[in-house]
Amino acid sequence: MTDQRPATPTSPLARTESPRRRWAGLVFISVAVALIIVDSTIINVAIPSIVRDLAITSTQVQWVQESYTLVFAALLLVFGTLADRYGRRRILILGVVIFAAASVLASAAQSGDLLIGARLIQGIGGAMVLPTTLSLINANFRGRDRGIAFAIWGSTIGGMVAVGPLLGGWLTTYFSWRWAFGINVPLGVIIIIGVLVFVTESKDAGEPRRVDVVGAVLSVLTSATLVFGLIEGRSYGWWLTNKPMVIGGFTWPYEISPIPIAFAITLLAGTAFILWGLSRQRAGKTTLLAFSLFRIASFRNGNIAAMIVSLGEFGIILSLPLWLQNVLGYDALQTGFVLLALAIGSFVASGFAGAYGNRVSPETIVRVGIVLEIVGVAGLGLVITADASWLAIVPFLFVYGMGVGLATAQLTGVVLKDVPVEKSGQGSGTSSTARQIGSALGIAVLGTVLFTSVGASLDAKLADVPGLPESARTQVVDAVVDSAGAAIPALDAQSPAVATAARDAFSEGTRYSAFAAAGFLVIGLLATLRLSGTAPYRDGREPEADAGAPASVAVTPADKPV
């Protein structure tokens, strides 16, 4: 049965006229996702060149890498809601324009501060792109087609996590790190043209165009302070200040670290956000977050699982490139080629999801994917040594990539499967925020495991080096840890024994980080057991629970009993 009401370009019922045009639109939506995901990873292999060119400090190095993630996570929920009200395609295109313009500023930056500012603006554009791509897929694909579309979307994310370092390594090695940002401009132009031609606009025309400004401010404050605390805790100290925080001319003057203060603000602002939203909902006013969505079991439990899985998924991407370059001695391009195995595995997984997505329930595919991730990451932990070969690493990266491709795509579909189309922007924004918070937590926790393990192991190993005084030992440990391993190659000329100890210690830290990631993925696997199974899609229709409903609309209300 189909809906006989005419679809308009502003209606959530709108569909492209031909399936070919709809799938062509998905290509450009996926390229938009690739653009922002690549940019979050491409910087890793370009950092050494940026340090040499701009002479930036270690503090600025951290902010170049982290400012993008901070703004990105803080604004996802806001722009997901705005997309529902003002047009999903419109917000997507505006986000790509802002992202490309900021990339021009980044490529032309002549100082660390200017580069950090450009990265902050890039985060704004990225936060506009990611949730709108999800909600456009949710609005324009149904049944088995939507499962395939989500598989392609998720596999793009998994693959681009690995393609980013490869592309960045190639551009940095043969051209300049500036091209790592400059390449975003022609890609942005292609995306805008393709989206305008092939993607139909959709938005919720039924609700008034009013935005919950107070809720938006509280949401940004909650997300920003939480992500700041998770990322910077290792740097400034989780409780007491171990290094001063300097912002412009201001220096943190207290013995207590700014991190617990940030978490306290997170708690207060988050509580105020929930109370404020519930009060507006009771009054019948619009809210930034449709709190009734959490009454949907698939949405609530899926977001919990997604956050935990993201914690384990992306933390290993922080340590592996550092180990490959600083311990094994690979250059940026060689590192990218090794990580390409992850991308290949992810794209192979998309083919699997397309072939079996209508035969196996999405929840089963998610669990299989997470199991593959656990095998891949734990396997990496077993083979990582100071003299390891890429031949031992690549098979486990491939398996890990397959897991990421399966779990990321299908888990997204599970989270949004019962969300009404008119709330898809809010739903996808919440889902993306949960993933970003999980990723930030993974970077913070696994980064702490990595560098704490490296410091402790190296200090113990250097104690056995004859003739090395304690003061020199402390200097070596600080240099290796503070430089994230970049100081290791220079140690060869000073003392081969010290350099060997540093490589062994960094390998141990990377190994422990991999095992910790596998542990979090196990917890994520257990969390997916709370997801109720659904029948696989057959012949393009929705599951049996939706039988008889119009094929072009979401039939499960946000307040469905669970």
C-alpha positions as CSV (number, residue, x, y, z in Angstrom):
1,M,0.0,0.0,0.0
2,T,1.4,3.4,-0.9
3,D,0.5,6.9,0.2
4,Q,-1.6,8.7,-2.4
5,R,-0.9,12.2,-1.0
6,P,1.3,14.3,-3.4
7,A,4.8,14.7,-2.1
8,T,6.3,18.2,-2.1
9,P,9.9,19.2,-2.0
10,T,9.5,20.4,1.6
11,S,7.6,17.4,2.8
12,P,9.1,14.5,4.7
13,L,7.2,12.3,2.2
14,A,9.2,13.6,-0.7
15,R,11.1,11.0,-2.7
16,T,13.2,11.4,-5.8
17,E,11.3,10.4,-8.9
18,S,13.6,7.5,-10.0
19,P,15.6,5.0,-7.9
20,R,18.6,5.7,-10.1
21,R,18.5,9.4,-9.1
22,R,18.1,8.5,-5.4
23,W,21.1,6.2,-5.5
24,A,23.1,8.8,-7.3
25,G,22.2,11.2,-4.5
26,L,23.6,8.7,-2.0
27,V,26.9,8.8,-3.8
28,F,27.3,12.5,-3.1
29,I,25.9,12.2,0.4
30,S,28.6,9.5,1.1
31,V,31.3,11.8,-0.4
32,A,30.2,14.5,2.0
33,V,30.6,12.1,4.9
34,A,34.0,11.1,3.5
35,L,35.1,14.8,3.4
36,I,34.6,15.4,7.1
37,I,35.8,12.0,8.3
38,V,39.0,12.2,6.2
39,D,39.7,15.6,7.6
40,S,39.5,14.3,11.2
41,T,42.2,11.7,10.4
42,I,44.3,13.2,7.6
43,I,46.0,15.6,10.1
44,N,47.7,12.7,12.1
45,V,50.4,12.0,9.5
46,A,50.8,15.7,8.6
47,I,51.6,17.0,12.1
48,P,55.4,16.6,11.9
49,S,55.5,18.7,8.8
50,I,53.3,21.3,10.3
51,V,55.5,21.5,13.4
52,R,58.6,22.1,11.2
53,D,56.9,24.7,8.9
54,L,55.0,26.8,11.5
55,A,57.2,26.1,14.5
56,I,54.2,25.5,16.7
57,T,54.4,24.4,20.3
58,S,53.4,21.1,21.8
59,T,50.2,22.7,23.2
60,Q,49.3,24.1,19.8
61,V,49.9,20.6,18.3
62,Q,47.2,19.3,20.7
63,W,44.7,22.0,19.7
64,V,45.3,21.5,16.0
65,Q,44.2,17.9,16.4
66,E,41.5,18.4,19.0
67,S,39.8,21.7,18.2
68,Y,38.0,20.2,15.3
69,T,36.6,17.3,17.4
70,L,35.6,19.6,20.2
71,V,33.4,22.0,18.1
72,F,32.2,19.1,16.0
73,A,30.8,17.1,18.9
74,A,29.4,20.2,20.7
75,L,27.2,21.3,17.7
76,L,25.9,18.0,16.2
77,L,22.6,18.0,18.2
78,V,21.9,21.7,17.4
79,F,22.4,21.3,13.6
80,G,20.5,18.0,13.5
81,T,17.4,19.8,14.9
82,L,17.9,22.9,12.7
83,A,18.0,20.6,9.6
84,D,14.6,19.2,10.5
85,R,13.1,22.7,10.7
86,Y,14.9,24.5,7.9
87,G,15.7,21.8,5.4
88,R,18.2,18.9,5.5
89,R,19.7,19.5,2.1
90,R,20.0,23.2,2.8
91,I,21.9,22.7,6.0
92,L,24.1,20.0,4.3
93,I,25.1,22.4,1.5
94,L,25.7,25.3,3.9
95,G,27.9,23.0,6.0
96,V,30.0,22.0,3.0
97,V,30.4,25.7,2.0
98,I,31.6,26.6,5.6
99,F,33.9,23.5,5.7
100,A,35.5,24.3,2.3
101,A,36.0,28.0,3.2
102,A,37.7,27.1,6.5
103,S,39.9,24.6,4.6
104,V,41.2,27.5,2.5
105,L,42.0,29.4,5.7
106,A,43.8,26.3,7.1
107,S,45.8,25.8,3.9
108,A,47.0,29.4,4.0
109,A,47.7,29.6,7.7
110,Q,51.0,31.2,8.6
111,S,50.9,30.5,12.3
112,G,49.6,27.9,14.8
113,D,46.9,30.2,16.1
114,L,45.5,30.8,12.7
115,L,45.5,27.1,11.9
116,I,43.6,26.4,15.1
117,G,41.1,29.0,14.3
118,A,40.5,27.5,10.9
119,R,40.1,24.1,12.5
120,L,37.4,25.4,14.8
121,I,35.4,26.8,11.8
122,Q,35.9,23.4,10.1
123,G,34.3,21.8,13.1
124,I,31.2,24.0,12.6
125,G,30.8,22.9,9.0
126,G,31.4,19.3,9.9
127,A,28.7,19.4,12.5
128,M,26.3,20.6,9.9
129,V,27.1,17.8,7.5
130,L,27.2,14.6,9.5
131,P,23.6,14.5,11.0
132,T,22.0,15.8,7.8
133,T,23.5,13.0,5.8
134,L,22.0,10.5,8.2
135,S,18.6,12.2,8.2
136,L,18.5,12.5,4.4
137,I,19.1,8.7,4.1
138,N,16.5,8.1,6.8
139,A,14.0,10.3,4.9
140,N,14.7,9.0,1.3
141,F,15.2,5.3,1.7
142,R,12.9,2.6,3.1
143,G,13.0,-1.1,3.8
144,R,15.8,-3.1,2.5
145,D,17.1,-0.1,0.4
146,R,17.6,1.9,3.6
147,G,19.6,-1.0,5.1
148,I,21.9,-1.0,2.1
149,A,22.1,2.8,2.2
150,F,23.1,2.8,5.8
151,A,25.7,0.1,5.1
152,I,27.3,2.3,2.4
153,W,27.2,5.3,4.7
154,G,28.8,3.4,7.6
155,S,31.4,1.7,5.4
156,T,32.4,5.1,4.0
157,I,33.1,6.2,7.6
158,G,35.1,3.1,8.4
159,G,37.0,3.3,5.1
160,M,37.8,7.0,5.3
161,V,39.3,6.6,8.8
162,A,42.1,4.7,7.0
163,V,42.1,6.5,3.7
164,G,42.7,9.8,5.6
165,P,46.2,8.9,6.7
166,L,47.0,7.4,3.2
167,L,45.9,10.6,1.5
168,G,47.6,12.8,4.0
169,G,50.8,10.8,3.8
170,W,50.8,11.1,0.0
171,L,50.1,14.8,-0.1
172,T,52.5,15.6,2.7
173,T,55.3,13.5,1.2
174,Y,55.1,14.7,-2.4
175,F,53.5,18.1,-2.1
176,S,52.8,19.9,1.2
177,W,50.8,19.5,4.3
178,R,48.8,22.5,3.0
179,W,47.3,20.3,0.3
180,A,45.8,18.1,3.0
181,F,43.4,21.0,3.6
182,G,43.4,22.4,0.1
183,I,42.0,19.2,-1.5
184,N,38.7,19.8,0.4
185,V,37.8,22.8,-1.9
186,P,37.4,20.9,-5.2
187,L,35.7,18.0,-3.3
188,G,33.3,20.5,-1.7
189,V,32.4,22.0,-5.2
190,I,31.6,18.4,-6.5
191,I,29.5,17.6,-3.5
192,I,27.4,20.8,-3.7
193,I,26.7,20.3,-7.4
194,G,25.8,16.6,-6.9
195,V,23.5,17.3,-3.9
196,L,21.7,20.1,-5.8
197,V,21.1,17.9,-8.8
198,F,20.3,14.5,-7.2
199,V,19.1,15.0,-3.6
200,T,15.6,16.1,-2.9
201,E,15.1,18.6,-0.1
202,S,13.1,17.4,2.9
203,K,12.2,19.0,6.2
204,D,9.5,18.9,8.8
205,A,7.0,21.4,7.5
206,G,4.5,20.7,10.2
207,E,6.3,22.4,13.1
208,P,6.8,26.1,13.6
209,R,10.2,27.5,12.8
210,R,11.1,28.3,16.4
211,V,14.4,27.2,17.9
212,D,14.9,26.5,21.6
213,V,17.8,28.9,22.1
214,V,18.2,28.1,25.8
215,G,18.3,24.4,25.1
216,A,20.9,25.0,22.3
217,V,23.2,26.9,24.6
218,L,22.9,24.3,27.4
219,S,23.5,21.5,24.9
220,V,26.7,23.2,23.5
221,L,27.9,23.9,27.0
222,T,27.3,20.3,28.1
223,S,29.0,18.7,25.0
224,A,31.9,21.2,24.9
225,T,32.9,20.9,28.6
226,L,32.5,17.1,28.5
227,V,34.7,16.6,25.4
228,F,37.2,19.2,26.7
229,G,37.5,17.3,29.9
230,L,37.9,13.9,28.2
231,I,40.5,15.1,25.8
232,E,42.5,17.4,28.0
233,G,42.4,15.4,31.3
234,R,45.7,13.7,30.6
235,S,47.4,17.0,29.8
236,Y,46.2,19.2,32.6
237,G,45.6,16.5,35.3
238,W,42.4,14.7,36.3
239,W,42.3,16.3,39.7
240,L,45.4,18.4,40.5
241,T,47.1,20.7,38.0
242,N,50.2,19.0,36.5
243,K,50.7,21.7,33.9
244,P,49.3,25.3,33.6
245,M,46.5,25.9,31.2
246,V,47.2,29.0,29.2
247,I,44.5,30.7,27.0
248,G,45.8,34.0,25.5
249,G,47.1,36.1,28.4
250,F,45.2,34.0,31.0
251,T,46.9,31.3,33.0
252,W,45.0,28.9,35.3
253,P,46.1,30.0,38.8
254,Y,44.7,27.2,41.0
255,E,46.2,24.0,42.3
256,I,43.0,22.1,41.4
257,S,43.0,21.2,37.7
258,P,40.4,22.8,35.3
259,I,39.3,19.3,34.4
260,P,37.1,18.6,37.4
261,I,35.6,22.1,37.0
262,A,34.8,21.3,33.4
263,F,33.1,18.0,34.4
264,A,31.1,19.9,37.1
265,I,29.9,22.3,34.5
266,T,29.0,19.3,32.3
267,L,26.9,17.8,35.1
268,L,25.1,21.1,35.9
269,A,24.5,22.1,32.3
270,G,23.4,18.6,31.3
271,T,20.9,18.5,34.2
272,A,19.6,21.9,33.4
273,F,19.2,20.9,29.7
274,I,17.1,17.8,30.6
275,L,14.9,19.7,33.0
276,W,14.5,22.6,30.7
277,G,13.6,20.4,27.8
278,L,11.1,18.3,29.8
279,S,9.4,21.5,31.0
280,R,9.0,22.8,27.5
281,Q,7.7,19.5,26.3
282,R,5.1,19.4,29.0
283,A,4.1,22.9,27.9
284,G,3.7,21.8,24.3
285,K,6.6,23.9,23.1
286,T,9.3,22.8,20.7
287,T,12.5,21.4,22.2
288,L,16.0,20.8,20.8
289,L,15.8,17.1,21.6
290,A,12.7,15.1,21.3
291,F,12.9,13.4,24.7
292,S,10.1,11.0,23.8
293,L,12.5,9.3,21.3
294,F,14.2,7.7,24.3
295,R,11.0,5.8,25.0
296,I,11.8,3.9,21.8
297,A,13.8,0.8,22.9
298,S,15.9,0.6,19.7
299,F,16.8,4.2,19.9
300,R,17.7,4.3,23.6
301,N,19.6,1.0,23.7
302,G,21.2,1.5,20.3
303,N,22.7,4.8,21.3
304,I,24.2,3.3,24.5
305,A,25.8,0.5,22.5
306,A,27.0,2.9,19.8
307,M,28.8,5.1,22.3
308,I,30.6,2.2,24.0
309,V,31.5,0.7,20.6
310,S,32.9,4.0,19.4
311,L,35.0,4.2,22.5
312,G,36.8,1.0,21.5
313,E,36.8,1.6,17.8
314,F,38.7,4.8,17.2
315,G,41.1,4.9,20.1
316,I,43.5,2.5,18.4
317,I,43.7,4.9,15.4
318,L,45.4,7.3,17.7
319,S,48.3,5.1,18.7
320,L,48.9,2.9,15.6
321,P,50.2,5.7,13.2
322,L,52.5,7.0,15.9
323,W,53.9,3.5,16.5
324,L,54.3,2.8,12.7
325,Q,56.3,6.0,12.1
326,N,58.3,6.4,15.3
327,V,59.1,2.8,16.1
328,L,59.1,0.9,12.8
329,G,60.4,4.0,10.9
330,Y,57.8,4.2,8.2
331,D,57.2,7.5,6.5
332,A,53.8,9.1,6.2
333,L,52.9,7.5,2.9
334,Q,54.0,4.0,4.0
335,T,51.9,4.4,7.1
336,G,48.9,5.3,5.0
337,F,49.4,2.2,2.9
338,V,49.5,-0.1,5.9
339,L,46.3,1.5,7.3
340,L,44.7,1.0,3.8
341,A,44.0,-2.6,4.9
342,L,41.4,-1.2,7.3
343,A,39.7,0.7,4.5
344,I,39.7,-2.4,2.2
345,G,38.1,-4.5,5.0
346,S,35.5,-1.9,5.5
347,F,34.5,-1.8,1.8
348,V,34.4,-5.6,1.7
349,A,32.0,-5.4,4.6
350,S,29.7,-3.1,2.7
351,G,29.4,-5.8,0.0
352,F,28.5,-8.4,2.6
353,A,25.9,-6.1,4.1
354,G,24.3,-5.5,0.7
355,A,24.2,-9.3,-0.1
356,Y,23.0,-10.5,3.2
357,G,21.2,-7.5,4.7
358,N,17.8,-8.9,3.6
359,R,18.5,-12.3,5.1
360,V,20.0,-11.6,8.5
361,S,18.7,-9.2,11.1
362,P,20.6,-5.9,11.5
363,E,21.3,-6.7,15.2
364,T,23.0,-10.0,14.2
365,I,25.2,-8.1,11.7
366,V,26.1,-5.6,14.4
367,R,27.2,-8.4,16.7
368,V,29.2,-10.2,14.0
369,G,30.9,-6.8,13.2
370,I,31.9,-6.2,16.8
371,V,33.2,-9.7,17.2
372,L,35.4,-9.1,14.1
373,E,36.6,-5.8,15.6
374,I,37.6,-7.6,18.8
375,V,39.5,-10.3,16.9
376,G,41.3,-7.6,14.8
377,V,42.3,-5.3,17.7
378,A,43.3,-8.1,20.1
379,G,45.3,-9.7,17.2
380,L,47.1,-6.4,16.7
381,G,48.0,-6.4,20.4
382,L,49.5,-9.9,20.1
383,V,51.7,-9.1,17.1
384,I,52.9,-5.5,17.9
385,T,56.6,-5.6,18.8
386,A,59.5,-3.2,18.1
387,D,60.6,-5.4,15.1
388,A,57.2,-6.4,13.8
389,S,56.6,-6.6,10.0
390,W,53.7,-5.0,8.2
391,L,52.8,-8.5,7.0
392,A,51.8,-9.5,10.5
393,I,49.8,-6.3,11.0
394,V,47.8,-6.0,7.8
395,P,45.6,-9.2,8.2
396,F,44.3,-8.0,11.6
397,L,43.7,-4.5,10.3
398,F,41.7,-6.1,7.5
399,V,39.6,-8.1,9.9
400,Y,39.2,-5.0,12.1
401,G,38.1,-3.0,9.1
402,M,35.4,-5.5,8.2
403,G,34.1,-5.3,11.7
404,V,33.9,-1.5,11.6
405,G,32.1,-1.6,8.3
406,L,29.5,-4.0,9.5
407,A,28.9,-2.6,13.0
408,T,29.0,1.1,12.2
409,A,26.5,0.9,9.3
410,Q,24.0,-1.5,10.8
411,L,24.1,0.0,14.3
412,T,23.1,3.3,12.8
413,G,20.2,1.7,11.1
414,V,19.1,0.0,14.3
415,V,19.2,3.2,16.2
416,L,17.1,5.1,13.7
417,K,14.8,2.3,12.5
418,D,11.8,3.3,14.6
419,V,12.4,7.1,14.5
420,P,9.7,9.0,12.6
421,V,11.0,10.8,9.5
422,E,10.1,14.2,10.9
423,K,12.4,13.6,13.9
424,S,15.2,12.0,11.9
425,G,17.4,15.1,12.2
426,Q,17.1,15.1,16.0
427,G,17.5,11.4,16.1
428,S,20.6,11.3,13.8
429,G,22.1,14.3,15.7
430,T,21.7,12.4,19.0
431,S,23.2,9.3,17.5
432,S,26.2,11.1,16.0
433,T,26.7,13.0,19.3
434,A,26.8,9.7,21.2
435,R,29.4,8.3,18.8
436,Q,31.5,11.5,19.0
437,I,31.4,11.4,22.8
438,G,32.4,7.8,22.7
439,S,35.2,8.5,20.3
440,A,36.5,11.4,22.5
441,L,36.3,9.1,25.5
442,G,38.2,6.5,23.6
443,I,41.0,8.9,22.6
444,A,41.3,10.2,26.2
445,V,41.2,6.8,27.9
446,L,43.3,4.8,25.4
447,G,45.7,7.8,25.0
448,T,46.2,7.8,28.7
449,V,46.8,4.0,28.7
450,L,49.3,4.4,25.8
451,F,51.4,7.2,27.3
452,T,51.2,6.1,30.9
453,S,52.4,2.6,29.9
454,V,55.2,4.0,27.7
455,G,56.4,6.2,30.5
456,A,56.4,3.5,33.1
457,S,57.9,0.9,30.9
458,L,60.6,3.2,29.5
459,D,61.6,4.3,33.0
460,A,62.0,0.7,34.1
461,K,64.0,-0.3,31.0
462,L,66.3,2.7,31.3
463,A,67.1,1.7,34.9
464,D,69.0,-1.3,33.4
465,V,71.1,0.8,31.0
466,P,74.6,1.1,32.5
467,G,76.0,4.5,33.1
468,L,72.7,6.4,32.6
469,P,72.1,8.8,35.5
470,E,68.6,9.3,36.9
471,S,68.4,12.9,35.7
472,A,69.1,11.8,32.1
473,R,66.7,9.0,32.5
474,T,63.9,11.4,33.5
475,Q,64.7,13.6,30.5
476,V,64.5,10.8,28.1
477,V,61.2,9.6,29.4
478,D,59.7,13.1,29.3
479,A,61.0,13.6,25.8
480,V,59.6,10.4,24.4
481,V,56.2,10.8,26.1
482,D,55.8,14.5,25.4
483,S,56.7,14.1,21.7
484,A,54.3,11.1,21.4
485,G,57.3,9.1,20.3
486,A,58.7,11.5,17.8
487,A,62.0,11.8,19.8
488,I,62.8,8.1,19.4
489,P,64.6,8.3,16.0
490,A,66.9,11.0,17.3
491,L,68.0,8.8,20.2
492,D,69.8,6.4,17.8
493,A,72.7,8.9,17.3
494,Q,73.0,9.5,21.1
495,S,72.7,6.0,22.5
496,P,71.5,2.9,20.5
497,A,70.7,1.1,23.9
498,V,68.4,4.0,24.9
499,A,66.8,4.1,21.5
500,T,66.1,0.3,21.7
501,A,64.6,0.7,25.1
502,A,62.4,3.5,23.8
503,R,61.1,1.5,20.9
504,D,60.4,-1.5,23.1
505,A,58.5,0.7,25.6
506,F,56.4,2.4,22.9
507,S,55.6,-1.0,21.5
508,E,54.4,-2.2,24.9
509,G,52.3,1.0,25.3
510,T,50.7,0.5,21.9
511,R,50.0,-3.2,22.7
512,Y,48.3,-2.3,26.0
513,S,46.2,0.3,24.3
514,A,45.1,-2.3,21.8
515,F,44.1,-4.7,24.5
516,A,42.2,-1.9,26.3
517,A,40.3,-1.1,23.1
518,A,39.4,-4.8,22.7
519,G,38.1,-4.8,26.3
520,F,35.8,-1.8,25.6
521,L,34.6,-3.5,22.5
522,V,33.6,-6.6,24.6
523,I,31.6,-4.3,26.8
524,G,30.0,-2.9,23.6
525,L,29.1,-6.4,22.4
526,L,27.4,-7.1,25.7
527,A,25.5,-3.8,25.4
528,T,24.1,-4.9,22.0
529,L,22.4,-7.9,23.7
530,R,19.8,-5.4,24.9
531,L,18.8,-4.7,21.3
532,S,15.7,-6.7,20.4
533,G,16.0,-8.6,17.1
534,T,14.0,-7.6,14.1
535,A,13.1,-9.5,11.0
536,P,15.4,-8.9,8.0
537,Y,13.9,-6.8,5.2
538,R,12.5,-8.7,2.3
539,D,11.4,-7.6,-1.1
540,G,12.0,-3.9,-0.1
541,R,9.2,-3.7,2.5
542,E,9.4,-2.7,6.1
543,P,9.3,-5.4,8.8
544,E,6.0,-7.1,9.4
545,A,5.2,-4.8,12.3
546,D,4.8,-2.0,9.8
547,A,2.7,-4.0,7.3
548,G,-0.3,-2.1,6.0
549,A,1.2,1.3,6.6
550,P,2.2,3.7,3.9
551,A,5.5,2.7,2.5
552,S,6.7,6.3,2.3
553,V,6.2,7.3,5.9
554,A,7.6,6.3,9.2
555,V,4.9,4.5,11.1
556,T,6.3,4.1,14.5
557,P,5.4,7.1,16.7
558,A,8.0,8.6,19.0
559,D,5.9,7.7,22.0
560,K,5.5,4.0,21.1
561,P,5.2,1.9,24.2
562,V,8.3,-0.2,24.9
